[in-house]
Each structure stands twice: as structure tokens, then as C-alpha cells.
Amino acid sequence: MNKLMQLTKDFMNDEEGLTIVEYVIGAALLVVAFVAADPFDALSTKLNDVIESVPDSTTTP
């Protein structure tokens, strides 16, 4: 029983595992920020504007 308690205390005091959790939280925050910024909407609007500004090459003057 003492060994289990000691292992539990060692696990709780171990800070190496926290680095993985920190990376996961950081990656999740980046994903949330990327989705919230919605860069694809702005990109598609800009691309659509560029395409519409190109003269229609199928019509002849």
C-alpha cells in the first residue's frame, strides 16, 4: 500500500507529463483561433473578386 501511495505522489509531482498536456492545449488553442478567424471565407471572397475582374475572354469585340 505504501508503494502505491508513493507511486501516486511521484506521479502527481512529476512535471514531465505536463509538457505534453501543454502542447495539446496550445495546439487546440491554435485550431480554435484559426477556425474563429475563418481565413477561407476571406480568401474565397478575394479570389472571387479577382476572377470577376478578369475580362471575359470568350466575347470578342
Buried (B, 14 or more C-beta within 10 A) or exposed (E): EEEEEEEEEEEEEEEEEEEEEEEEEEEEEEEEEEEEEEEEEEEEEEEEEEEEEEEEEEEEE
